[in-house]
């Protein structure tokens, strides 16, 4: 997944979820996990403060100065991928050298608590976030331990290999805590979590050298740590612009989805059977896309294209669509234009739906190149279109018609299998067959499972600089297909796998 893609639905879901907060009375397992994380952090930070050697004397004035700057910097929220980052390295790195290094992790937790103090005072329910805020300071454990044990509390550029090791220790400690918390609280797969964390670590790695420059200036003159406020102000301005851009992206994505739904409703109103039949096509297409492990953007395109692949039939006269007898050549020419018309209609909408139009155009291409309108062959046919073509045929064959009864699932699968390599992609047909096996359960049961329902009503845990959103049901938002849309116009007029 592109960790900073504005066009990816995975990123869009994470951006939206990253702006939310844990409900006042969150799930017990989530709260218990954050309490456990806070307890582990406090135990480790206290052990370092007590047991590690102090190479520098404690200064209350310097500590308060660092804490004030740190709290201010923590208030700068820079949205990245599915979480938030703060330019903490601008003050964290100097703090390791102007204060006794072993106490820095405890100071990091104190800064996070002070950052949330206004929320705690205004809404007592926000106190449930307190353990999560403490656990978010886990990133500070690794560097403090490495520098303390190496005995290089005094800043010197010649110690750069140790500083690199400290940065790597920071990443490892943060990965261990964040992934564990999200796994225990939400069951989020670590393979999903790690790409999201990489953006945050990229920000930290970029700001770390600037933090070392501030440390070099402030190690003998602690007041110079105020230099960190200058780049912080610049990043605050950038953060405001970036957040506005993300908000606009989410609003545009919502507009595209609303437009797709509206067009689907129009087609359903135009032909009620098409609307009823199409719901199965959308659901099955999404299930097949998931079975084939398509990415989030492709699954979204499958969803929209399955919904709208017959939208061009709006331009076809009703008497042709509903004709009970055979079509003449002129009528067939009109029918075969509906994919082109559909593409043109979606290009007029633009944006994400313009890309979907390319798929809609190809939904009646064949694997052997004998389809229409362009005669594409094999892999030249978009995979999204190949999925919709086979799912459309299966759904049509297993649906009752006025002129014939529905086939059984076994009969429809046999027909799909007969057309493998000529009309349909072998991999797509294999995926449909797998979804229909008794061991797998019907695809409707799969889509109705708890993992794939209720996925839009999730809330998030506190999302700070170190933690992508721990979201109830986020597994579905990131690694599973989006929730099926309500309608998807489609029409099959033959009893075989051949679609028009």
C-alpha positions as CSV (number, residue, x, y, z in Angstrom):
1,X,0.0,0.0,0.0
2,X,1.2,3.5,-0.8
3,X,1.6,4.9,2.7
4,X,0.9,8.5,1.5
5,X,-1.5,8.0,-1.4
6,X,-4.5,10.2,-1.5
7,X,-6.1,8.0,-4.1
8,X,-6.0,4.8,-2.2
9,X,-9.2,3.8,-0.3
10,X,-7.0,2.1,2.3
11,X,-5.2,5.4,3.0
12,X,-8.6,7.3,2.9
13,X,-10.0,4.9,5.5
14,X,-7.0,5.4,7.7
15,X,-7.1,9.1,7.4
16,X,-10.7,9.2,8.4
17,X,-10.2,6.9,11.3
18,X,-7.1,8.6,12.4
19,X,-9.1,11.8,13.1
20,X,-11.5,10.0,15.5
21,X,-11.1,9.2,19.2
22,X,-11.9,6.4,21.5
23,X,-15.5,6.5,22.7
24,X,-16.1,7.5,26.3
25,X,-16.7,3.9,27.3
26,X,-14.5,1.9,24.9
27,X,-14.2,-1.8,24.7
28,X,-12.9,-3.4,27.8
29,X,-10.2,-5.3,26.0
30,X,-9.0,-2.0,24.4
31,X,-8.8,-0.2,27.7
32,X,-7.1,-3.2,29.4
33,X,-4.5,-3.3,26.7
34,X,-3.6,0.4,27.1
35,X,-3.5,0.0,30.8
36,X,-1.1,-2.9,30.4
37,X,1.0,-0.9,27.9
38,X,1.2,2.0,30.3
39,X,2.2,-0.3,33.2
40,X,5.0,-1.9,31.1
41,X,6.3,1.5,30.0
42,X,6.3,2.9,33.6
43,X,8.0,-0.2,34.9
44,X,10.7,0.0,32.2
45,X,11.1,3.8,32.5
46,X,11.4,3.7,36.3
47,X,14.0,0.9,36.1
48,X,16.1,2.9,33.7
49,X,15.8,6.1,35.8
50,X,16.8,4.2,39.0
51,X,19.4,1.7,37.7
52,X,21.1,3.4,34.8
53,X,24.1,5.7,35.6
54,X,23.5,9.5,35.7
55,X,26.3,11.2,33.9
56,X,24.8,14.7,34.2
57,X,23.4,16.5,37.4
58,X,19.7,17.2,37.6
59,X,18.6,20.8,37.1
60,X,15.0,21.7,37.9
61,X,15.1,24.8,35.7
62,X,16.4,22.9,32.7
63,X,13.9,20.1,33.2
64,X,11.0,22.6,33.3
65,X,12.3,24.4,30.2
66,X,12.6,21.1,28.3
67,X,9.2,20.0,29.5
68,X,7.6,23.2,28.3
69,X,9.1,23.1,24.9
70,X,8.2,19.4,24.6
71,X,4.6,20.0,25.5
72,X,4.3,22.7,22.9
73,X,5.8,20.5,20.2
74,X,3.5,17.6,21.1
75,X,0.6,19.9,20.2
76,X,1.7,20.0,16.5
77,X,-0.2,17.2,14.8
78,X,1.2,16.4,11.4
79,X,-1.1,13.8,9.7
80,X,0.8,11.0,8.1
81,X,-0.9,7.9,6.5
82,X,-3.3,6.6,9.1
83,X,-2.0,8.4,12.2
84,X,-0.4,11.6,13.5
85,X,3.2,12.5,13.9
86,X,4.6,15.4,16.0
87,X,8.1,16.8,15.4
88,X,9.1,15.4,18.8
89,X,12.7,14.6,17.7
90,X,13.4,18.4,17.8
91,X,13.2,18.3,21.6
92,X,13.6,14.6,22.4
93,X,17.1,14.4,21.0
94,X,18.4,17.5,22.8
95,X,16.8,16.3,26.0
96,X,19.0,13.2,26.0
97,X,22.0,15.4,26.3
98,X,20.9,18.4,28.4
99,X,19.2,16.3,31.1
100,X,20.2,13.2,32.9
101,X,19.5,10.7,30.1
102,X,17.8,8.0,32.4
103,X,14.9,10.4,33.3
104,X,14.0,11.3,29.7
105,X,11.5,8.5,29.2
106,X,9.5,9.7,32.2
107,X,9.7,13.2,30.9
108,X,8.3,12.1,27.6
109,X,5.3,10.6,29.3
110,X,4.8,13.8,31.4
111,X,4.8,15.9,28.2
112,X,2.2,13.7,26.6
113,X,0.0,13.9,29.8
114,X,0.4,17.7,29.8
115,X,-0.5,17.9,26.2
116,X,-3.8,16.1,27.0
117,X,-4.5,18.0,30.3
118,X,-7.0,20.5,28.8
119,X,-9.0,17.5,27.4
120,X,-8.9,15.7,30.8
121,X,-10.1,18.9,32.6
122,X,-12.9,19.7,30.2
123,X,-14.2,16.1,29.8
124,X,-13.7,13.7,32.6
125,X,-14.4,10.8,30.3
126,X,-11.2,11.6,28.5
127,X,-9.4,10.2,31.5
128,X,-9.8,6.8,29.8
129,X,-7.2,8.0,27.4
130,X,-4.6,8.5,30.1
131,X,-3.1,5.0,29.9
132,X,-2.8,5.2,26.1
133,X,-1.0,8.6,26.4
134,X,1.5,7.1,28.8
135,X,2.1,4.0,26.6
136,X,2.7,6.3,23.6
137,X,6.0,7.4,25.2
138,X,7.5,3.9,24.7
139,X,9.6,5.2,21.8
140,X,11.8,7.0,24.3
141,X,13.0,3.8,26.1
142,X,15.4,2.5,23.4
143,X,17.5,5.6,22.9
144,X,17.7,6.4,26.7
145,X,18.9,2.9,27.4
146,X,21.5,2.8,24.6
147,X,23.0,6.2,25.4
148,X,23.0,5.5,29.1
149,X,24.7,2.1,28.8
150,X,27.2,3.5,26.2
151,X,28.1,6.3,28.6
152,X,28.0,9.0,25.9
153,X,25.7,11.5,27.6
154,X,28.1,14.2,26.7
155,X,27.4,15.2,23.1
156,X,30.1,14.7,20.5
157,X,29.8,14.2,16.8
158,X,32.3,11.4,16.9
159,X,29.7,9.3,18.8
160,X,27.5,9.2,15.7
161,X,27.5,5.3,15.4
162,X,26.0,5.2,18.9
163,X,23.4,7.8,17.9
164,X,22.4,5.7,14.9
165,X,22.1,2.7,17.2
166,X,19.9,4.7,19.6
167,X,17.6,5.7,16.7
168,X,17.3,2.1,15.6
169,X,16.5,1.1,19.2
170,X,13.8,3.8,19.3
171,X,12.2,2.2,16.2
172,X,12.4,-1.3,17.6
173,X,11.0,-0.3,21.0
174,X,8.1,1.6,19.4
175,X,7.3,-1.2,17.0
176,X,7.2,-3.8,19.8
177,X,4.9,-1.7,21.9
178,X,2.6,-0.3,19.1
179,X,2.2,-3.5,17.2
180,X,1.5,-5.5,20.4
181,X,-1.1,-3.0,21.7
182,X,-3.0,-2.9,18.4
183,X,-2.8,-6.7,18.0
184,X,-4.1,-7.3,21.5
185,X,-6.7,-4.6,21.5
186,X,-8.0,-4.9,18.0
187,X,-6.5,-8.0,16.5
188,X,-4.8,-5.9,13.7
189,X,-2.3,-8.0,11.8
190,X,1.3,-6.8,12.2
191,X,1.7,-7.0,8.5
192,X,-0.9,-4.3,8.2
193,X,0.6,-2.2,10.9
194,X,4.2,-2.0,9.8
195,X,3.7,-0.2,6.5
196,X,1.7,2.5,8.4
197,X,4.4,2.9,11.0
198,X,7.1,3.4,8.3
199,X,5.8,6.9,7.5
200,X,6.2,7.9,11.2
201,X,9.7,6.5,11.4
202,X,10.6,8.3,8.1
203,X,9.6,11.6,9.8
204,X,11.6,10.8,12.9
205,X,14.7,9.8,10.8
206,X,14.4,13.1,8.9
207,X,14.2,15.3,12.0
208,X,16.8,13.4,14.0
209,X,19.8,15.3,12.5
210,X,18.1,18.6,13.2
211,X,17.6,17.5,16.8
212,X,21.3,16.7,17.0
213,X,22.1,20.2,15.8
214,X,19.9,21.7,18.6
215,X,21.6,19.3,21.0
216,X,25.1,20.5,20.0
217,X,24.0,24.1,20.6
218,X,22.1,23.4,23.9
219,X,24.4,20.9,25.6
220,X,26.4,23.8,27.3
221,X,23.6,26.4,27.0
222,X,20.3,24.6,27.8
223,X,18.3,27.8,27.0
224,X,19.2,27.3,23.3
225,X,16.7,24.3,23.3
226,X,14.2,27.1,22.4
227,X,15.7,26.9,18.9
228,X,13.5,23.9,18.4
229,X,10.4,26.1,18.4
230,X,11.4,27.8,15.1
231,X,11.2,24.6,12.9
232,X,8.2,23.6,15.0
233,X,6.3,26.7,13.9
234,X,7.1,26.0,10.3
235,X,5.8,22.4,10.6
236,X,2.7,23.6,12.3
237,X,1.9,25.7,9.2
238,X,2.5,22.7,7.0
239,X,0.4,20.5,9.2
240,X,-2.6,22.8,8.9
241,X,-2.3,22.8,5.1
242,X,-1.9,19.0,5.0
243,X,-4.9,18.4,7.2
244,X,-7.0,20.6,5.0
245,X,-5.8,18.7,2.0
246,X,-6.7,15.4,3.6
247,X,-10.1,16.7,4.6
248,X,-10.8,17.8,1.0
249,X,-9.7,14.4,-0.2
250,X,-12.1,12.6,2.1
251,X,-14.9,14.9,1.1
252,X,-14.2,14.2,-2.6
253,X,-14.1,10.5,-2.0
254,X,-17.5,10.7,-0.3
255,X,-18.8,12.6,-3.3
256,X,-17.7,9.9,-5.7
257,X,-19.3,7.2,-3.6
258,X,-22.5,9.2,-3.4
259,X,-22.5,9.7,-7.2
260,X,-22.0,6.0,-7.7
261,X,-24.9,5.2,-5.4
262,X,-27.1,7.8,-7.1
263,X,-26.4,6.4,-10.6
264,X,-27.0,2.9,-9.2
265,X,-30.4,4.0,-7.9
266,X,-31.3,5.5,-11.2
267,X,-30.6,2.3,-13.1
268,X,-32.5,0.3,-10.5
269,X,-35.5,2.6,-10.8
270,X,-35.3,2.2,-14.6
271,X,-35.2,-1.6,-14.3
272,X,-36.1,-3.2,-11.0
273,X,-34.9,-6.6,-11.9
274,X,-31.5,-5.2,-12.9
275,X,-31.2,-3.7,-9.4
276,X,-32.1,-6.9,-7.6
277,X,-29.8,-9.0,-9.7
278,X,-27.0,-6.5,-9.5
279,X,-26.6,-6.7,-5.7
280,X,-25.5,-10.2,-6.0
281,X,-23.0,-9.2,-8.8
282,X,-21.5,-6.5,-6.6
283,X,-21.2,-8.8,-3.5
284,X,-19.8,-11.7,-5.4
285,X,-17.3,-9.5,-7.3
286,X,-16.0,-8.1,-4.1
287,X,-15.6,-11.6,-2.6
288,X,-13.7,-12.7,-5.7
289,X,-11.5,-9.6,-5.6
290,X,-10.7,-10.5,-2.0
291,X,-10.0,-14.1,-2.9
292,X,-7.6,-12.9,-5.5
293,X,-5.9,-10.6,-3.0
294,X,-6.4,-7.5,-5.0
295,X,-5.2,-4.2,-3.4
296,X,-7.5,-1.7,-1.8
297,X,-7.7,0.6,-4.9
298,X,-8.6,-2.4,-7.1
299,X,-11.2,-3.6,-4.7
300,X,-12.8,-0.2,-4.7
301,X,-12.8,-0.1,-8.5
302,X,-14.4,-3.6,-8.6
303,X,-17.1,-2.4,-6.3
304,X,-17.9,0.8,-8.3
305,X,-17.6,-0.9,-11.7
306,X,-19.8,-3.8,-10.6
307,X,-22.3,-1.2,-9.5
308,X,-22.2,0.8,-12.7
309,X,-21.1,-1.6,-15.4
310,X,-24.5,-1.5,-17.1
311,X,-25.2,2.2,-16.4
312,X,-24.9,2.9,-20.2
313,X,-28.1,1.0,-20.7
314,X,-30.0,4.1,-19.5
315,X,-29.5,5.3,-23.1
316,X,-31.0,2.2,-24.7
317,X,-34.7,2.4,-25.4
318,X,-36.9,0.4,-23.0
319,X,-38.5,-1.5,-25.8
320,X,-35.1,-3.0,-26.8
321,X,-34.1,-3.8,-23.2
322,X,-37.4,-5.5,-22.5
323,X,-37.9,-7.2,-25.9
324,X,-38.9,-10.8,-25.6
325,X,-38.0,-11.8,-29.1
326,X,-34.7,-11.9,-30.9
327,X,-32.8,-8.7,-31.5
328,X,-32.1,-7.5,-35.0
329,X,-28.6,-6.3,-36.1
330,X,-29.4,-2.6,-35.4
331,X,-30.7,-3.4,-31.9
332,X,-27.6,-5.5,-31.2
333,X,-25.4,-2.6,-32.2
334,X,-27.2,-0.4,-29.6
335,X,-26.8,-3.0,-27.0
336,X,-23.1,-3.4,-27.6
337,X,-22.6,0.4,-27.3
338,X,-23.8,0.4,-23.6
339,X,-20.3,-0.2,-22.3
340,X,-19.0,2.8,-24.4
341,X,-21.9,4.9,-23.3
342,X,-21.2,3.9,-19.7
343,X,-17.6,4.9,-19.9
344,X,-18.5,8.3,-21.4
345,X,-21.0,9.0,-18.6
346,X,-18.5,8.2,-15.9
347,X,-15.8,10.3,-17.7
348,X,-18.2,13.2,-17.4
349,X,-18.2,12.7,-13.6
350,X,-14.4,12.6,-13.6
351,X,-12.0,11.7,-10.8
352,X,-12.2,8.1,-9.5
353,X,-15.3,7.3,-11.5
354,X,-13.4,8.2,-14.8
355,X,-11.0,5.4,-13.9
356,X,-13.9,3.1,-13.3
357,X,-15.2,4.0,-16.7
358,X,-12.2,2.3,-18.3
359,X,-13.2,-0.9,-16.5
360,X,-16.9,-0.5,-17.4
361,X,-15.9,-0.3,-21.0
362,X,-14.1,-3.7,-20.8
363,X,-16.7,-5.7,-18.8
364,X,-17.9,-7.5,-22.0
365,X,-14.5,-8.3,-23.4
366,X,-13.6,-12.0,-23.6
367,X,-10.5,-13.7,-22.5
368,X,-9.9,-15.0,-26.1
369,X,-10.3,-11.6,-27.6
370,X,-13.7,-12.1,-29.2
371,X,-15.6,-9.7,-26.9
372,X,-16.6,-6.1,-27.5
373,X,-16.1,-3.2,-27.9
374,X,-12.3,-3.3,-28.4
375,X,-11.5,-7.0,-28.8
376,X,-9.1,-7.1,-25.9
377,X,-7.5,-10.4,-25.0
378,X,-6.2,-12.1,-21.9
379,X,-4.2,-9.9,-19.5
380,X,-5.0,-6.8,-21.6
381,X,-8.5,-7.0,-20.2
382,X,-8.4,-5.2,-16.8
383,X,-8.6,-7.8,-14.0
384,X,-11.5,-5.9,-12.5
385,X,-13.5,-6.3,-15.7
386,X,-12.6,-10.0,-15.9
387,X,-13.9,-10.5,-12.3
388,X,-17.2,-8.6,-13.0
389,X,-17.7,-10.5,-16.3
390,X,-17.6,-13.9,-14.6
391,X,-19.6,-12.9,-11.6
392,X,-22.2,-11.3,-13.8
393,X,-22.6,-14.5,-15.8
394,X,-22.8,-16.7,-12.6
395,X,-25.4,-14.5,-11.0
396,X,-27.5,-14.4,-14.2
397,X,-27.4,-18.1,-14.6
398,X,-28.5,-18.7,-11.0
399,X,-31.4,-16.2,-11.2
400,X,-34.9,-17.1,-12.3
401,X,-36.0,-15.5,-15.6
402,X,-39.4,-15.2,-17.2
403,X,-38.2,-17.6,-19.9
404,X,-36.4,-20.2,-17.8
405,X,-35.7,-21.3,-14.2
406,X,-32.5,-20.6,-12.5
407,X,-29.6,-23.0,-12.8
408,X,-28.2,-24.7,-9.8
409,X,-24.9,-23.5,-8.5
410,X,-23.2,-26.7,-9.8
411,X,-24.7,-26.2,-13.2
412,X,-23.6,-22.5,-13.4
413,X,-20.1,-23.5,-12.2
414,X,-19.9,-26.1,-14.9
415,X,-20.8,-23.6,-17.5
416,X,-18.2,-21.1,-16.2
417,X,-15.7,-23.9,-16.3
418,X,-16.6,-24.8,-19.9
419,X,-15.9,-21.3,-20.9
420,X,-12.5,-21.0,-19.1
421,X,-9.8,-19.7,-21.4
422,X,-12.3,-18.6,-24.0
423,X,-14.7,-16.2,-22.3
424,X,-13.4,-16.1,-18.7
425,X,-10.1,-15.8,-16.9
426,X,-9.2,-19.2,-15.4
427,X,-8.0,-17.6,-12.1
428,X,-11.3,-15.8,-11.7
429,X,-13.4,-18.9,-12.3
430,X,-11.1,-20.8,-9.8
431,X,-11.8,-18.1,-7.2
432,X,-15.6,-18.4,-7.7
433,X,-15.4,-22.2,-7.5
434,X,-13.5,-21.9,-4.2
435,X,-16.0,-19.5,-2.8
436,X,-18.8,-21.9,-3.6
437,X,-17.1,-25.0,-2.0
438,X,-18.8,-26.3,1.2
439,X,-15.6,-26.0,3.1
440,X,-15.4,-22.3,2.3
441,X,-19.1,-21.6,2.9
442,X,-21.3,-19.6,0.5
443,X,-20.0,-16.2,-0.5
444,X,-23.1,-14.6,1.0
445,X,-22.2,-16.2,4.4
446,X,-18.6,-14.9,3.9
447,X,-19.8,-11.4,3.3
448,X,-22.2,-11.6,6.3
449,X,-19.5,-12.7,8.7
450,X,-18.7,-10.4,11.7
451,X,-15.4,-9.4,10.1
452,X,-17.2,-7.9,7.1
453,X,-20.2,-6.2,8.7
454,X,-20.4,-3.1,10.8
455,X,-17.1,-1.9,9.5
456,X,-18.0,1.7,9.1
457,X,-19.2,2.3,12.6
458,X,-15.8,1.8,14.2
459,X,-14.2,4.2,16.7
460,X,-10.5,4.7,17.2
461,X,-8.2,4.7,20.1
462,X,-6.1,7.8,20.9
463,X,-3.8,8.3,17.9
464,X,-0.6,10.1,18.7
465,X,2.7,10.5,17.0
466,X,3.7,6.9,17.6
467,X,0.6,5.0,17.0
468,X,-1.6,4.5,13.9
469,X,-5.3,4.2,14.8
470,X,-6.3,1.2,16.9
471,X,-9.7,0.9,15.3
472,X,-12.4,-1.5,16.1
473,X,-12.9,-3.4,12.8
474,X,-9.9,-1.7,11.1
475,X,-8.9,-5.1,9.8
476,X,-11.8,-4.9,7.4
477,X,-11.0,-1.3,6.5
478,X,-7.4,-2.1,5.6
479,X,-7.1,-5.7,4.6
480,X,-10.7,-6.7,3.6
481,X,-13.0,-5.4,0.9
482,X,-15.1,-2.4,1.4
483,X,-18.7,-2.8,2.5
484,X,-20.8,-3.7,-0.6
485,X,-22.9,-1.0,-2.1
486,X,-26.7,-1.4,-2.2
487,X,-27.2,-1.7,-5.9
488,X,-25.3,-2.6,-9.0
489,X,-27.2,-2.6,-12.3
490,X,-26.7,-5.7,-14.5
491,X,-28.6,-7.7,-17.0
492,X,-28.0,-11.0,-18.6
493,X,-30.3,-12.0,-21.4
494,X,-29.0,-15.4,-22.3
495,X,-29.2,-18.6,-20.3
496,X,-25.6,-19.4,-20.8
497,X,-22.4,-17.7,-19.7
498,X,-22.6,-15.4,-22.6
499,X,-23.4,-11.8,-21.4
500,X,-24.6,-8.9,-23.4
